[in-house]
Amino acid sequence: MTEHAADAHDLIRVEGARENNLKDISVTLPKRRLTVFTGVSGSGKSSLVFETIAAESRRMINETYSSFIQGFMPSQSRPDVDVLQGLTTAIIVDQEPMGANVRSTVGTATDVHAMLRILYSRLGSPQIGPPQAFSFNVATTSGSGSATVTRKDGSTVREHREYSVTGGMCVRCEGTGRVSELDMSQIIDESKSLAEGALTIPGYTADGWMVRIFTESGFLDPDKPVGSYSKRERDDLLYKEPTKVRLAGINMTYEGLIPKITKSMLSKDPDAMQPHIRAFVDRAVTFASCPDCDGTRLSELARSVTVNGKGIHELAAMQISDLAAWMSELDEPSVAPLLAALRDTLDSFVEIGLGYLSLDRAAGTLSGGEAQRTKMIRHLGSALTDITYVFDEPTVGLHPHDIARMNSLLLRLRDKGNTVLVVEHKPEAIQIADHVVDLGPRAGREGGEICFEGTVEGLRGSGTLTGRHLGYRATLKDAVRTATGAIEIRGASRHNLRDVDVDVPLGVLTVVTGVAGSGKSSLIHGGIRADAGVVTVDQAPIRGSRRSNPATYTGALEPIRKAFAKANGVKPALFSANSEGACPVCKGAGLIFTELGVMETVSSTCEACEGRRFNAEVLEYTLAGQSIADVLEMPVERAHAYFSGAEAANPAAAKMLGHMVDVGLGYLALGQPLTSLSGGERQRLKLATHMGDKGGVYVLDEPTTGLHLADVEQLLALLDRLVDDGKTVIVIEHHQAVMAHADWIVDLGPGAGHDGGRVVFEGTPAQLVADASTLTGEHLRAYVS
């Protein structure tokens, strides 16, 4: 029997991929199989998987919509590749935060809360209205008025109409669950007038537009001290309703200061704010749980409705594993399909290892790994097949105990007839692959090549960097360091912690471990105050545009610009592509963007500066024979040697570049856009910026995220160097190599959520292996043996 023509397309073919650092590579991937992409951080894995294969799939799907609809969708340019064949619809499940909107919760992000609202509108007692009556995002409103109605005979008549909407929003906190009180002394200097800079809010300079609206509106005297304002003037300054005013021939909206900064600053999640705005909010605003709704976000009416004795706010506050058990006992034939969907979704939470969360948990507080697994829940019960699922390190934030569970979920997706592409570093996750693609041999310019393609066993014997390290095992130390003191944490009860007392030793390397959700971050971040002596490098993403690069982010560019300015007798601003030195044609971007209406925007290298971003005059100024553009094109390692040499000696720049080399980023170009860096590279870049801090205690939150097995050894050497320099290093980590290398281990558990929150072991790694009574002990024993 001859093969049907439609069955001949079982491969995804990529030919001539050149996105970012990819070197014209070609690869063939089997469909309906699980393919794992390996290689050091920065070797080109994300460029191939996300920015070539997934990006082209999404772009082609977007093109099936009308031009009108495409105009409202994010524009995606075609990746730099010759041939892409056999693509299927790609669904990306990445580690991007789920949004920091204060109204977004785990329940709203996964539609579980929407289903609960329907349940309460049908079964709740007493009956108060439709599902929106239980939504904390819908306010109760009512009104009346007259409407003109046209009848069939063409005559018109005015009718009186009334309407009312029953919402579930708490009036006092407007559905956010918290109220804020402003310290007026941190906002206004009452001894000054507006013209003298009475407003002490970031961005409200005396000559700026924000203040000009107040000074030129006609409502206030700009030269009168604010402390001398009448009651009317004070109300106009602080609380006036939005009013149209005309300034310098432009129509503007005047609004009181309090509602203005409430909307622009206080309605955002603190984690999403710029550092200077966050510092102002921390200084000027006190947040507290709303006393009217007790932080539940819901009105008293919505909270009064119960199903089987429980209000919707009580269900939202339950640990999801408990809620799943409660829901399994609810039997109501009239809403059987709804209950079945709810149970399936809640069971997926438990199955994926997120049963310790609650539905009212703010989505912005989830870690990258938790966010990725939450997004994954949507796809587990999907009826779609022949989809390409793309995962970015799905084992991030997972204890070795949980990785096996994640592996089974990935295999389930594959067995439903889907293509699963996974970017991964963990050996436990690589071992389940049907097909492996190893990129390298190194990172940055030294990467972007296919080093191996085949089976896991083939990779082991391939001799590539990944193949050589696949069986790597760290060994327990022969001797551990002796503590010089201790940080005492007493009565820790944040989140699920159960009145925990623990002493964290000083002067040694301490690893805090335990299953995901056991309370590790709550113990360390909540128990150790982030004061001047504590440097915290967490999992928060680096924010930066394509104009930002390692040189600007770390602050290394500032001394470099000053050195160029001093050597040439000109202003430092000339050596910034975002200031006076920018190429006048591309405005310092290095690219020209051409908008084609409803079609995708086309970018091309600027012909005036040839992509170097600076104007011709600036490029004539040199330092030790190199222009500023030449320096920004250097790899960090070479730039470090350049600024450490006698000709261009610059101790400040060399010190920061040295930190970047220490964390394994010597291959990055100094001027490489931050947007092109991988997640692991961004994490290490953040660590490099903090290495020069004067703190005596370093708290690192999962520093192995995005690290290749070969780089873990370098990280361990870096941690040793920090401790040997007299620092105390506390690492929140799941990686067994880091545990084995520790001087002291604090293990939390025994489970997650309310099954965790206790210290189940304190001691040396050798003692933990000998004891092996905890989940961590079992896995560490298996690892080192």
LINGI-V112668 format. One record per backbone hydrogen bond with DSSP energy under -1.0 kcal/mol. CO is the residue of the C=O (numbers start at 1). NH is the residue of the N-H. If there is no record, write none. Layout:
# LINGI-V112668
CO	NH
CO	NH
This chain:
# LINGI-V112668
4	7
5	8
10	31
12	29
13	85
14	27
15	82
15	83
17	25
19	22
22	24
25	17
27	14
29	12
33	420
34	434
34	435
35	422
36	437
37	424
38	439
40	43
42	444
43	448
44	48
45	49
46	50
46	51
48	53
49	54
50	55
52	56
53	57
54	58
55	59
56	60
57	61
58	62
59	63
61	64
62	65
66	70
67	71
69	72
70	73
79	81
80	18
83	15
85	13
89	388
91	390
93	392
101	104
104	363
105	109
106	110
107	113
111	115
112	116
113	117
114	118
115	119
116	120
117	121
118	122
119	123
120	124
125	306
130	133
131	134
132	135
135	138
135	168
138	169
141	165
143	163
145	161
147	159
149	157
151	154
155	151
157	149
159	147
161	145
163	143
165	141
168	299
170	174
173	176
177	290
179	288
181	286
183	186
184	187
184	188
187	200
189	192
190	227
192	226
193	198
194	197
198	189
201	204
205	208
208	212
209	213
211	215
212	216
221	224
222	195
225	228
226	229
230	234
231	235
232	236
233	237
234	238
235	239
237	257
238	258
240	256
243	254
245	252
247	250
250	247
252	245
254	243
256	260
257	261
258	262
259	263
260	264
261	265
261	266
262	267
265	268
269	272
270	273
274	278
275	279
276	280
277	281
278	282
279	283
280	284
281	285
284	183
286	181
288	179
290	294
293	296
297	170
299	303
300	304
306	125
307	310
310	307
311	315
312	316
313	317
316	360
319	323
320	324
321	325
322	326
323	327
324	328
327	330
332	335
333	336
335	339
336	340
337	341
338	342
339	343
340	344
341	345
342	346
343	347
344	348
345	349
346	350
347	351
348	352
349	354
350	353
354	357
355	321
357	320
358	361
359	107
361	106
362	365
363	366
367	371
368	372
369	373
370	374
371	375
372	376
373	377
376	379
376	380
379	382
387	419
388	91
389	421
390	93
391	423
393	396
395	398
399	402
399	403
402	406
403	407
404	408
405	409
406	410
407	411
408	412
409	413
410	414
411	415
414	417
417	386
419	389
420	35
421	391
422	37
423	393
426	430
427	431
430	433
435	36
436	454
437	38
438	451
438	452
440	449
443	446
444	447
446	442
448	23
449	440
452	438
454	436
455	459
456	460
457	461
459	462
464	468
465	469
469	472
485	506
487	504
489	502
492	500
494	497
500	492
502	489
504	487
506	484
508	729
509	743
509	744
510	731
511	746
512	733
513	748
515	518
517	753
518	757
519	523
520	524
521	525
522	526
523	527
524	528
529	531
531	534
533	696
533	697
535	699
537	701
545	548
548	674
549	553
550	554
551	557
556	560
557	561
558	562
559	563
560	564
561	565
562	566
563	567
564	568
565	569
565	570
571	574
572	575
573	576
573	581
576	579
576	581
579	582
581	615
583	587
586	589
590	606
592	604
594	602
596	599
602	594
604	592
606	610
609	612
613	583
615	619
617	620
618	621
623	626
626	623
627	631
628	632
629	633
631	634
632	671
634	670
635	639
636	640
637	641
638	642
639	643
643	650
650	654
651	655
652	656
653	657
654	658
655	659
656	660
657	661
658	662
659	663
660	665
661	664
665	668
666	637
668	636
669	672
670	551
673	676
674	677
678	682
679	683
680	684
681	685
682	686
683	687
684	688
685	689
686	690
690	693
696	728
697	535
698	730
699	537
700	732
702	705
704	707
708	712
711	715
712	716
713	717
714	718
715	719
716	720
717	721
718	722
719	723
720	724
721	725
722	727
723	726
728	698
729	510
730	700
731	512
732	702
735	739
736	740
737	741
739	742
744	511
745	763
746	513
747	760
747	761
749	758
752	755
753	756
755	751
757	498
758	749
761	747
763	745
764	768
765	769
766	770
767	771
768	772
774	778
775	779
776	780
777	781
778	782
779	783
780	784
781	785
